[in-house]
Amino acid sequence: MSFGQGGPEWGSGSTPDWAALAEQAERHRSRRRRWLMAGGGALATAAVAGIVALAVVNEGGGDGASDKPSSSLPAPEDLPSSSDAQPTFKDEPPPPPPPRDFIADAEHDKAPLSAATLFPAKRITVNGHSYKLASTSTSKNCAQAAHAGLGPVLTGNDCDTLYRATFTSNGLAVTVGIAAFEDAKTAAKVKKQYRPNLVALPGNGVPDFCRTVTCRTTANSLGRYAYFTIAGRTNGKESGPSDTQAQKVALDGSNYAYARVLQRGRAQSSEAAKEPAS
């Protein structure tokens, strides 16, 4: 009896070759395992590919992919027409320039200018201190209202006009001088070049003061205006560094000049705001 090709042969009356039969059976089992592993890997790959495909389909969430239009999108007839999308503008004029722009130069500073417009009140209160207006003066030749130090500075920078006013309080007096120039740059230059000092203005009960004695002075600028003060005792006594009262009066006069010049800008800005409406 014999097996097929490659199988063991039994001779007549002989016993089977058990070692050969065992080796042949082992070869069949090894071949079967290799085919099963290869098939299993292919199945695993197919399963992973199926999971990825499912994830791609369901990436947008919801109940799954659909070829139906989304219910959240507006219908064509609900979309705005081109006429509905036109921009709208409020019919409002632009705001006027800030007050400082109006006092920056002579071109924009067109409000009436005089001692009366700069010093309109007969009584003023500055920092809680009350003062009475004694007298005012206007000098087209600015150097005539200034001493030797300040006069050339005013003339050299083409001072247009120097307006002065004297205020009194409890034996003290302060003369405030406001000088007009072409522009803010020139006024700032005058402040930097300042030399003493403004001539004190007497009158209406105020004697000639701060002529030959030490007094307190200030100098500053705002817009196209430079402003100065000189303050001291009306009894003729000097007001040196230790005279803190005269110093406060000089500073009050300077603060008042600043407020009056700034008010010019504010008034012109307010008028400009009314012009479009009228």
Secondary structure, 3 states (H helix, E strand, C coil): CECCCCCCECCCCCCCCHHHHHHHHHHHHHHHHHHHHHHHHHHHHHHHHHHHHHHHHCCCCCCCCCCCCCCCCCCHHHCCCCCCCCCCCCCCCCCCCCHHHHCCECCCCCCCCCHHHHCCCCEEEECCEEEEEEEEEEECCHHHHECCCHHHHHHHCCCCEEEEEEEEECCEEEEEEEEECCEHHHHHHHHHHCCCCECCCCECCECCCCCCCCCEEEEEEECCEEEEEEEEECCCCCCCCCCHHHHHHHHHHHHHHHHHHHHHHHHHHHHHHHCCCC
